[in-house]
Amino acid sequence: MATDQEEIVFAPLGGLGEIGMNAALYGFGPSKKRKWILVDCGVAFAGADMPGVDLILPDLSFIEKHRADLLGLIVTHAHEDHVGAIAALWPRLGCPVYATAFAAGLLATRRLAEPGAPQVPIKIVAQGARLTLGPFEIEFVPMSHSIPESNLLAIRTQAGVVVHTGDWKLDPTPGLGRPTDIERLKQIGDEGVRALICDSTNILREGESPSEAQVAAVLREKILAATGRVMVTTFASNVTRLRSVCLAAEAAGRRIVLAGRAMERALEVARECGYLDGVPELLSLDSFARLPANKVVVLATGSQGEARAAMSRIVRGEHAVKLAPNDLVIFSSRTIPGNEREVNAIVNGLILQGVDVLTDRDALVHCSGHPRRGEVAKLYDWLRPQVAVPAHGEPLHLQVHADFARSRGVEHVLIAHNGDMIALGPDSPTHLAQIPSGKLYQDGELILSASEECFRQRHRLAAAGIISIAFALTAKGDLAGVPDVTMFGLPQKTRDNRPMGEIVDRALFETLDTLPRARKRDPDAACTAVERAVRSAVAAVWGKKPHVHVLAIEV
């Protein structure tokens, strides 16, 4: 229930109950006069169950109605699941965006560089800096992650300090960027933390995540030992990993060839921010054919099996990079849940070509950017929050994290999902009224709601295909000419080897022959009769009912 006292509330619009599509609102003030900040605005990637959908975005309709009270959009770091929806949804918000230089650079060269992208005002904030927006003071605390300049946010109001971790880990040797600022975290804990909103991605795993330095050493070992071509695929934004591969290639006397525009953009921004000092010149694809097999390392996009990325095209033989037996491909990445089929198809395709494949199942060629239970325990010990709300995870992650927080002595532990609004303080935390939330779908150039009929239609078409029939009728109800019949997605033959087109034609002509003349003179009635007859006839021999579209005109 809404109250009139000044309180701080947390209202996730994405990222709780799922991994990806992160977007979290924080509000402060009386219920009718709250000021808001939005932390991150990311995407999730559509699976095979959403044909035609490019990206999934959070529904921001709640804050759109309160956009006059939205003081800013705060970016914790530049991964797509945290910033990928900004270009599409910012026009609905119109607020300033605050980000570090690296995050701002990636936004400017990727999403905001696409045709028709809005001119988003991005204000640069340094790690360690503090930003005041209305009743909020937001401190950007450096955290290790798999991308430079990731930040924990210490959000201060008169109701206390709320800590939003973003994505993080405790890596003493992150390779690039600043490591997690442990001393600052301890100081914030001593200041007193009202609530902790914490990453749950790896809460199911014991111990601590390996360091990037360990991965760099293994990559160097594997590249030095290789005799043929080497190709490494990883997340384009993992600049630390890209740098490690470049330095390993140099040690092996090999040159780096880039295959993928996303990597080129990320490395361009990294160089501008000073993260590639000491890295030798990188070569374009044109150089690949001229380099001996033992003198090249290819950095390729497409570690998640994306159909248009370099890896998929290389396997299909549609790319300038050509591999041969005994070449080595290293997947320096983990497969995001939902992408297993696509990634396995690439791995199998490489193996069929005689290429050696190395994944994180075989050696430490990848480490997560998220904390395991041992690291989360340390964070709880340093911050000692009064309230814990697990975030960034599926329901299982959130439940396990909640139990874990209780085991660390947290007094109040609440589980929230997208659309929940939680009062964090100053009084005892509690669930308030639900707010609108959900998913939007980027479908080509359009942003559509989940209720669009086209998505249900695509599922039906994918399951049973479509039959399109067009014919002309005279004023007396007789056929004029030969009907036009087109089928998509149907088997060509029945079980007894009859052509499916023959089944359709018979149902069509028998219906028109037996239909009373009065109904044949009504094109709508004729269409309905043919549609039902054809669908029924096909179902009788196939067991599935296709979508049947019939058009009749009177001549």
C-alpha positions in Angstrom: 0.0 0.0 0.0 1.3 3.4 -0.9 2.2 5.8 1.9 2.7 9.5 2.3 6.0 9.3 4.2 9.4 9.7 2.5 10.7 6.3 1.7 13.0 4.6 -0.8 11.5 2.0 -3.1 12.9 -0.5 -5.5 10.9 -1.5 -8.6 12.5 -3.9 -11.0 11.2 -3.8 -14.6 13.6 -6.5 -15.9 16.3 -8.9 -14.7 14.5 -10.4 -11.7 13.2 -13.8 -12.5 15.4 -14.0 -15.6 19.0 -13.4 -16.7 19.1 -10.4 -19.0 17.0 -7.4 -19.8 18.2 -5.6 -16.7 16.2 -2.4 -15.7 15.6 -1.3 -12.1 13.8 1.7 -10.8 14.7 3.4 -7.5 12.2 6.0 -6.2 12.4 8.4 -3.2 9.7 10.6 -1.6 6.0 10.3 -0.7 4.1 8.0 -3.0 2.5 10.9 -5.0 5.7 13.0 -5.3 8.4 10.4 -5.8 11.5 11.2 -7.8 13.0 8.3 -9.8 16.2 7.0 -11.3 16.5 4.1 -13.7 19.5 1.8 -13.4 20.4 0.1 -16.7 18.1 -0.6 -19.6 19.1 -3.8 -21.3 17.9 -6.5 -23.7 17.5 -10.2 -23.7 17.9 -12.3 -26.8 15.0 -14.1 -28.4 15.1 -17.8 -28.7 13.7 -20.2 -31.3 10.3 -19.9 -29.7 10.0 -16.2 -30.9 10.5 -16.4 -34.7 11.3 -13.1 -36.3 12.0 -11.3 -33.0 15.4 -9.7 -32.9 15.6 -8.5 -29.2 13.4 -8.5 -26.1 13.2 -5.2 -24.2 11.7 -4.3 -20.8 8.2 -2.6 -20.7 8.9 0.9 -19.3 5.3 2.0 -19.4 5.2 2.7 -15.7 8.1 5.2 -15.7 6.9 6.6 -19.0 3.9 7.9 -17.2 6.2 9.4 -14.6 8.9 10.7 -17.0 8.7 14.2 -15.6 10.0 12.8 -12.3 12.7 10.6 -13.9 16.0 12.3 -13.0 18.3 10.1 -15.0 19.3 6.7 -16.4 22.4 5.3 -14.7 24.5 2.7 -16.5 26.5 0.3 -14.4 28.4 -1.1 -17.3 28.3 -1.6 -21.1 27.1 -5.2 -21.6 24.1 -5.5 -23.9 21.8 -7.0 -21.2 22.3 -3.7 -19.4 22.4 -1.1 -22.1 21.1 -2.7 -25.3 17.6 -1.2 -25.0 18.6 2.4 -24.5 18.6 3.4 -28.2 15.2 1.9 -28.7 13.5 3.1 -25.5 15.2 6.4 -24.6 12.8 8.5 -26.7 10.0 7.3 -24.4 12.0 8.6 -21.4 13.9 11.7 -22.5 16.2 11.8 -19.5 20.0 12.3 -19.2 22.1 9.1 -19.3 25.1 8.8 -17.0 27.9 6.3 -17.9 31.6 5.9 -17.7 33.8 6.8 -20.8 34.1 3.2 -22.0 30.3 2.5 -21.7 29.5 5.8 -23.4 32.0 4.9 -26.2 30.5 1.5 -26.9 27.0 3.0 -26.9 28.0 5.7 -29.3 29.7 3.3 -31.7 27.1 0.6 -31.6 23.4 1.1 -30.8 23.5 4.8 -31.1 25.4 4.7 -34.4 22.6 2.7 -36.2 20.5 4.6 -38.8 17.7 6.4 -37.1 19.1 6.1 -33.6 18.2 9.0 -31.3 20.6 11.7 -30.1 20.9 10.6 -26.5 22.6 13.0 -24.1 25.3 10.9 -22.3 27.1 12.5 -19.4 30.5 10.9 -18.5 31.0 9.9 -14.9 34.4 8.6 -13.7 34.7 5.5 -11.6 34.8 6.5 -7.9 32.8 9.7 -8.6 29.6 10.8 -6.9 26.6 12.1 -8.7 23.7 14.1 -7.2 20.3 13.8 -8.8 17.5 15.4 -6.7 17.3 13.4 -3.5 19.7 10.8 -4.7 23.5 10.8 -4.3 25.0 8.0 -6.4 28.5 6.8 -5.9 30.2 4.7 -8.7 32.3 2.1 -7.0 34.8 0.1 -9.2 34.0 -3.6 -9.5 35.8 -6.3 -11.5 33.8 -7.9 -14.3 34.2 -9.2 -17.8 34.2 -5.7 -19.3 36.1 -2.6 -18.2 34.6 0.0 -16.0 31.9 -2.0 -14.3 30.4 -0.3 -11.2 28.5 -1.0 -8.0 26.2 1.9 -7.2 25.9 3.2 -3.6 22.6 5.1 -3.7 22.2 7.5 -0.8 19.0 9.1 0.4 17.6 10.3 3.7 16.3 6.8 4.1 19.8 5.3 4.1 22.2 3.7 1.7 21.0 1.2 -0.9 23.7 -0.8 -2.7 23.0 -2.0 -6.3 25.9 -4.3 -7.2 25.4 -4.6 -11.0 27.6 -7.4 -12.4 30.8 -8.1 -10.4 33.3 -10.5 -9.1 36.4 -10.4 -6.8 39.3 -10.6 -9.3 42.6 -9.4 -7.9 44.1 -9.6 -11.3 41.4 -8.5 -13.8 43.9 -7.7 -16.6 42.3 -4.4 -17.5 40.6 -1.7 -15.6 40.4 -1.3 -11.8 39.8 -4.3 -9.6 37.0 -4.4 -7.1 37.5 -1.6 -4.6 37.4 -3.7 -1.5 38.5 -1.0 0.9 35.7 1.3 -0.3 33.1 -1.5 0.1 34.3 -1.9 3.7 33.9 1.8 4.3 30.4 1.8 2.9 29.6 -1.1 5.2 30.9 0.8 8.2 28.7 3.8 7.1 25.7 1.5 7.3 23.9 -0.2 4.4 20.1 -0.2 4.5 19.6 -2.6 1.6 21.7 -4.7 -0.8 20.4 -5.6 -4.3 22.9 -8.2 -5.4 23.8 -10.3 -8.5 22.7 -13.9 -8.2 24.1 -15.3 -11.5 26.6 -17.8 -9.9 25.0 -18.2 -6.5 24.5 -21.9 -7.2 28.3 -22.4 -7.5 30.6 -22.9 -4.5 34.0 -21.2 -4.1 35.3 -18.3 -6.0 35.5 -17.5 -9.8 38.9 -18.0 -11.4 40.8 -14.8 -12.4 41.3 -13.4 -15.9 45.1 -13.8 -15.3 44.6 -17.6 -15.0 42.7 -17.6 -18.3 45.3 -15.5 -20.0 48.0 -18.0 -19.0 46.1 -20.9 -20.4 45.3 -19.1 -23.7 49.0 -18.3 -24.0 50.0 -21.9 -23.4 47.5 -23.2 -26.0 48.4 -20.7 -28.7 52.1 -21.3 -28.2 51.6 -25.0 -28.6 49.5 -24.8 -31.8 51.0 -25.8 -35.1 48.2 -24.7 -37.5 45.9 -21.7 -37.6 44.3 -20.6 -34.3 40.9 -19.0 -34.0 39.5 -17.6 -30.8 35.9 -16.6 -30.3 34.7 -14.8 -27.3 32.3 -12.0 -26.3 33.2 -8.9 -28.4 33.0 -6.7 -25.3 35.4 -8.7 -23.3 38.3 -6.4 -24.0 40.5 -8.0 -21.3 40.2 -11.4 -23.1 40.8 -9.9 -26.5 44.0 -8.2 -25.1 45.2 -11.5 -23.6 44.8 -13.2 -27.0 46.6 -10.5 -28.7 49.6 -10.7 -26.3 49.6 -14.5 -26.5 49.7 -14.2 -30.3 52.6 -11.8 -30.2 54.5 -14.2 -27.9 53.9 -17.0 -30.4 55.1 -14.9 -33.4 51.6 -14.7 -34.8 49.6 -11.8 -36.2 46.0 -11.1 -35.1 43.3 -10.9 -37.8 39.9 -9.5 -36.7 36.7 -11.2 -38.0 33.6 -9.3 -36.8 32.5 -5.7 -36.7 31.5 -5.9 -33.1 35.0 -6.7 -32.0 36.4 -3.9 -34.2 34.1 -1.4 -32.4 34.9 -2.7 -28.9 38.7 -2.6 -29.6 38.4 0.9 -31.1 36.8 2.2 -28.0 39.2 0.3 -25.8 42.2 1.9 -27.6 40.6 5.4 -27.2 40.3 4.7 -23.4 43.9 3.6 -23.2 43.2 -0.1 -22.6 45.3 -1.4 -25.6 48.6 0.2 -24.9 51.3 -2.2 -25.8 49.1 -4.3 -28.1 50.5 -4.7 -31.6 48.7 -3.6 -34.7 45.6 -5.7 -35.6 45.1 -6.8 -39.2 41.9 -6.7 -41.3 40.4 -9.7 -43.0 42.3 -9.0 -46.2 45.5 -10.1 -44.5 44.2 -13.6 -43.7 44.9 -15.3 -47.0 48.5 -14.0 -47.1 49.6 -15.3 -43.7 51.0 -18.8 -43.2 48.9 -21.1 -41.1 51.4 -21.0 -38.2 51.6 -17.2 -38.2 47.9 -16.2 -37.7 45.4 -16.0 -34.9 41.9 -15.0 -35.8 39.6 -13.2 -33.3 36.1 -14.0 -34.4 32.6 -12.9 -33.2 29.8 -15.4 -32.9 30.6 -17.4 -29.8 26.9 -17.7 -29.1 26.0 -19.2 -32.5 24.5 -16.1 -34.0 23.6 -16.9 -37.6 25.1 -13.7 -39.1 28.2 -13.6 -37.0 31.7 -14.6 -38.2 31.7 -18.1 -36.6 28.5 -19.3 -38.2 29.5 -18.0 -41.6 33.0 -19.5 -41.4 31.5 -23.0 -40.6 29.1 -22.6 -43.6 32.0 -21.6 -45.9 30.6 -18.2 -46.5 33.5 -16.2 -45.0 37.0 -15.1 -46.0 38.5 -17.1 -43.2 39.0 -20.7 -44.2 40.0 -23.4 -41.8 41.7 -26.8 -42.4 42.2 -30.0 -40.5 44.3 -29.7 -37.4 43.6 -26.0 -37.1 42.5 -25.0 -33.6 39.4 -23.1 -32.6 39.1 -21.9 -28.9 35.7 -21.0 -27.5 36.8 -18.6 -24.8 33.3 -18.1 -23.6 30.4 -19.8 -22.0 27.2 -20.7 -23.8 24.3 -18.5 -22.6 21.3 -20.7 -21.6 19.1 -20.9 -24.7 21.9 -20.8 -27.2 23.1 -24.4 -26.8 21.6 -25.7 -30.0 23.2 -23.0 -32.2 26.6 -23.3 -30.5 26.6 -27.1 -30.7 25.8 -26.8 -34.4 29.0 -24.7 -34.9 31.1 -27.1 -32.8 29.9 -30.1 -34.7 30.4 -28.4 -38.0 34.0 -27.6 -37.1 34.7 -31.2 -35.9 33.3 -32.6 -39.2 35.8 -30.4 -41.0 38.7 -31.9 -38.9 39.2 -28.8 -36.9 40.3 -29.2 -33.2 37.9 -27.5 -30.8 38.7 -26.4 -27.3 36.0 -25.2 -24.9 35.8 -24.4 -21.2 35.0 -28.0 -20.6 38.5 -29.0 -21.7 40.6 -26.2 -20.2 40.4 -22.9 -18.3 39.9 -20.8 -21.4 37.0 -18.9 -19.9 36.0 -17.6 -16.6 32.8 -16.0 -15.5 32.5 -12.3 -14.7 30.0 -13.1 -11.9 30.7 -14.0 -8.2 30.4 -17.5 -6.8 29.1 -18.1 -3.3 32.5 -17.5 -1.6 32.7 -14.0 -3.1 29.1 -13.2 -2.3 29.8 -14.2 1.3 32.7 -11.7 1.5 30.5 -8.9 0.1 27.8 -9.6 2.7 30.4 -9.6 5.5 31.8 -6.2 4.3 28.5 -4.5 3.7 26.3 -6.1 6.5 23.0 -5.0 5.0 19.8 -4.8 7.0 17.8 -5.8 3.9 18.7 -8.1 1.0 16.9 -8.4 -2.3 18.5 -11.0 -4.7 18.6 -9.8 -8.3 19.9 -10.8 -11.7 18.7 -14.4 -11.8 16.0 -16.9 -12.6 13.6 -17.9 -9.8 15.9 -20.7 -8.7 18.9 -18.3 -8.3 16.7 -15.8 -6.4 15.5 -18.4 -4.0 18.9 -19.9 -3.3 20.4 -16.4 -2.9 17.6 -15.5 -0.4 18.4 -18.6 1.7 22.1 -17.7 1.5 21.5 -14.1 2.6 19.6 -15.4 5.6 22.5 -17.7 6.5 24.7 -14.6 6.5 22.6 -13.1 9.2 20.6 -10.6 7.1 17.5 -9.6 9.1 15.1 -8.9 6.3 15.3 -10.9 3.0 12.7 -10.3 0.3 12.3 -12.0 -3.1 11.1 -9.7 -5.8 10.2 -10.2 -9.5 9.6 -7.8 -12.3 6.7 -5.6 -11.5 7.1 -5.8 -7.8 7.5 -2.5 -5.9 9.3 -2.9 -2.5 9.7 -0.2 0.2 13.2 -0.6 1.4 13.2 2.0 4.2 13.2 3.8 6.5 10.6 1.4 8.1 10.6 -2.4 7.8 10.8 -3.5 4.2 7.6 -4.6 2.5 6.0 -5.3 -0.8 3.8 -2.5 -2.1 1.4 -2.6 -5.1 2.4 -4.2 -8.4 3.3 -1.9 -11.2 3.0 -2.5 -15.0 5.9 -4.6 -16.3 6.5 -7.1 -19.1 8.3 -7.5 -22.3 8.5 -5.7 -25.6 9.7 -7.2 -28.8 12.0 -5.6 -31.4 10.7 -7.0 -34.6 12.7 -5.4 -37.5 12.2 -1.7 -37.2 9.1 -2.0 -34.9 8.8 -2.3 -31.1 5.7 -4.5 -30.4 3.9 -5.7 -27.3 3.6 -9.3 -26.4 -0.1 -9.2 -27.2 0.4 -8.6 -30.9 -1.5 -11.3 -32.9 1.4 -11.7 -35.3 3.4 -13.7 -32.7 0.7 -16.2 -32.2 0.2 -16.4 -36.0 3.8 -17.2 -36.5 3.7 -20.1 -34.1 0.7 -21.5 -35.9 2.4 -21.1 -39.3 5.6 -22.7 -38.0 3.6 -25.7 -36.7 1.3 -26.4 -39.6 2.1 -24.1 -42.6 -0.3 -22.2 -44.7 -2.4 -22.8 -47.8 -3.4 -19.8 -49.9 -6.3 -20.3 -52.4 -7.7 -17.7 -54.8 -10.6 -18.2 -57.3 -13.1 -16.2 -59.3 -16.9 -16.8 -59.4 -19.3 -15.6 -62.0 -22.5 -13.8 -61.1 -24.3 -17.2 -61.3 -21.8 -18.8 -58.9 -19.8 -20.7 -61.4 -16.0 -21.0 -61.4 -14.3 -18.6 -63.8 -10.9 -20.0 -64.7 -8.6 -22.2 -62.7 -8.1 -21.6 -59.0 -4.7 -20.5 -57.8 -3.4 -22.7 -54.9 -0.1 -22.2 -53.1 1.1 -24.2 -50.1 3.9 -23.3 -47.7 5.3 -25.6 -45.0 3.2 -28.7 -45.8 4.5 -32.2 -46.7 4.4 -32.9 -50.4 3.0 -36.4 -50.0 0.5 -38.2 -47.8 1.1 -41.5 -46.0 -0.2 -43.4 -49.1 2.0 -41.4 -51.4 -0.7 -39.1 -52.8 0.3 -35.5 -53.6 -0.9 -33.1 -50.9 -1.9 -30.8 -53.7 -4.3 -33.4 -54.9 -6.0 -33.6 -51.5 -6.4 -29.8 -51.5 -7.7 -29.6 -55.0 -10.3 -32.4 -54.4 -11.6 -30.6 -51.3 -11.8 -27.3 -53.1 -13.6 -28.6 -56.2 -16.0 -30.9 -54.3 -17.0 -28.1 -52.0 -17.7 -25.7 -54.9 -19.5 -28.4 -56.9 -21.8 -29.3 -54.0 -22.3 -25.8 -52.5 -25.9 -24.5 -53.1 -25.9 -21.9 -55.9 -27.2 -19.2 -53.5 -24.1 -19.6 -51.3 -21.8 -19.7 -54.3 -23.1 -16.3 -55.3 -21.9 -15.0 -51.9 -18.1 -14.8 -52.1 -17.7 -14.7 -48.3 -19.9 -17.8 -47.8 -17.9 -19.6 -50.5 -14.6 -18.7 -48.9 -15.7 -20.0 -45.5 -16.9 -23.3 -46.9 -13.7 -23.9 -48.9 -11.5 -22.9 -45.9 -13.3 -25.4 -43.6 -13.3 -28.2 -46.2 -9.6 -27.9 -47.1 -8.5 -27.7 -43.5 -10.5 -30.7 -42.6 -9.3 -32.7 -45.6 -5.6 -32.0 -44.9 -6.1 -32.8 -41.2 -7.6 -36.2 -42.1 -4.5 -37.3 -44.0 -1.8 -35.3 -42.1 -3.1 -35.0 -38.5 -2.4 -31.3 -38.5 -4.7 -28.3 -39.4 -2.9 -25.7 -41.5 -3.8 -22.1 -41.7 -6.0 -21.8 -44.8 -6.5 -18.4 -46.5 -9.1 -18.2 -49.2 -9.9 -15.2 -51.5 -12.9 -15.3 -53.8 -13.8 -12.5 -56.2 -16.9 -12.0 -58.3 -16.5 -11.4 -62.1 
